Amino acid sequence: MDWFQAVFLALIQGLTEFLPVSSSAHLILPSQILGWQDQGIAFDVAVHLGTLIAVVLYFRADVLSITGGSIKAIQQRQTNEHFLMGVAVVIGTIPAVIMGGLFHDFISQELRSAWVIACTTLIFGVLLWAADSKGSRVLQQHQMTLKFALIIGCAQAVALIPGTSRSGITITAALFLGFDRTSSARFSMLLSIPLILAAGLLETLKLVKAEGPVLWDMIVLGTLVSGASAYLCIHTFLRLLDRIGMLPFVIYRMLLGAFLIFFIALA
């Protein structure tokens, strides 16, 4: 992997991790379409670390509130809204952790193909459009219940299939449940923190066992580029979301899915 590929892949990770377009699909496609070699475990860890740093920094007030509220709830033996939000994030993370543990190998070996990505890109793009069009958008983030969090978490587990988009399907589920666009996106991003952390730790364990040299310059570059682009993406997405809605992302998914089908047909 050269410098251009490293910057390109890190940008893709940073710009697509929190948008409803599937970062995993965009990271898989260069190797399938352009013939690039797999970027390797070390680089995967680096770009995930970058996006994790970005989302934690952006939502640092929420993270501190949840942490402080949880400590206070334990000390006083009484729940509060910040503690309940933390519990909701945990509840929403459990289904993906379970499904990932059970089906990780199968998904990695059987579902990382352009055909699967094309289908999931189109199907879940249509669902995103339906949720944005039909959802009542009357609920806000503070109205998140453990039941709602579990439903969104089950939807997040489906995103283990490449092309689904973790952010896309969690936002879709939240919109269908009646949450407004910003609240749906913000809870989706909060849900990403423990999941990206878990994925990063898993990849780090693989890295420790892996043999061969570690390209530290590429790792540092990947972390910085993915982190900076992810932070900018989060900020821009949340600012423009109520104005533009989900339609631009739905259109993009339709175009990407159509391109992939065309590519498969020619292959």
HUGI-V304469 format. One record per residue. N is the residue number from 0. RES is the residue in one small letter. SS is DSSP state (@ for helix, = for strand, . for the rest). Layout:
# HUGI-V304469
n={N	N}
res={RES	RES}
ss={SS	SS}
This chain:
# HUGI-V304469
n={0	1	2	3	4	5	6	7	8	9	10	11	12	13	14	15	16	17	18	19	20	21	22	23	24	25	26	27	28	29	30	31	32	33	34	35	36	37	38	39	40	41	42	43	44	45	46	47	48	49	50	51	52	53	54	55	56	57	58	59	60	61	62	63	64	65	66	67	68	69	70	71	72	73	74	75	76	77	78	79	80	81	82	83	84	85	86	87	88	89	90	91	92	93	94	95	96	97	98	99	100	101	102	103	104	105	106	107	108	109	110	111	112	113	114	115	116	117	118	119	120	121	122	123	124	125	126	127	128	129	130	131	132	133	134	135	136	137	138	139	140	141	142	143	144	145	146	147	148	149	150	151	152	153	154	155	156	157	158	159	160	161	162	163	164	165	166	167	168	169	170	171	172	173	174	175	176	177	178	179	180	181	182	183	184	185	186	187	188	189	190	191	192	193	194	195	196	197	198	199	200	201	202	203	204	205	206	207	208	209	210	211	212	213	214	215	216	217	218	219	220	221	222	223	224	225	226	227	228	229	230	231	232	233	234	235	236	237	238	239	240	241	242	243	244	245	246	247	248	249	250	251	252	253	254	255	256	257	258	259	260	261	262	263	264	265	266}
res={m	d	w	f	q	a	v	f	l	a	l	i	q	g	l	t	e	f	l	p	v	s	s	s	a	h	l	i	l	p	s	q	i	l	g	w	q	d	q	g	i	a	f	d	v	a	v	h	l	g	t	l	i	a	v	v	l	y	f	r	a	d	v	l	s	i	t	g	g	s	i	k	a	i	q	q	r	q	t	n	e	h	f	l	m	g	v	a	v	v	i	g	t	i	p	a	v	i	m	g	g	l	f	h	d	f	i	s	q	e	l	r	s	a	w	v	i	a	c	t	t	l	i	f	g	v	l	l	w	a	a	d	s	k	g	s	r	v	l	q	q	h	q	m	t	l	k	f	a	l	i	i	g	c	a	q	a	v	a	l	i	p	g	t	s	r	s	g	i	t	i	t	a	a	l	f	l	g	f	d	r	t	s	s	a	r	f	s	m	l	l	s	i	p	l	i	l	a	a	g	l	l	e	t	l	k	l	v	k	a	e	g	p	v	l	w	d	m	i	v	l	g	t	l	v	s	g	a	s	a	y	l	c	i	h	t	f	l	r	l	l	d	r	i	g	m	l	p	f	v	i	y	r	m	l	l	g	a	f	l	i	f	f	i	a	l	a}
ss={.	.	@	@	@	@	@	@	@	@	@	@	@	@	@	@	.	.	.	.	.	.	@	@	@	@	@	@	@	@	@	@	@	@	.	.	.	.	.	.	@	@	@	@	@	@	@	@	@	@	@	@	@	@	@	@	@	@	.	@	@	@	@	@	@	@	@	@	@	@	@	@	@	@	@	@	.	.	.	.	@	@	@	@	@	@	@	@	@	@	@	@	@	@	@	@	@	@	@	@	@	@	@	@	@	@	@	@	@	@	.	.	.	@	@	@	@	@	@	@	@	@	@	@	@	@	@	@	@	@	@	@	@	@	.	.	.	.	=	.	@	@	@	.	.	@	@	@	@	@	@	@	@	@	@	@	@	@	.	.	.	.	.	.	.	@	@	@	@	@	@	@	@	@	@	@	.	.	=	.	@	@	@	@	@	@	@	@	@	@	@	@	@	@	@	@	@	@	@	@	@	@	@	@	@	@	@	@	@	.	.	.	.	.	.	@	@	@	@	@	@	@	@	@	@	@	@	@	@	@	@	@	@	@	@	@	@	@	@	@	@	@	@	@	.	.	@	@	@	@	@	@	@	@	@	@	@	@	@	@	@	@	@	@	@	@	.}
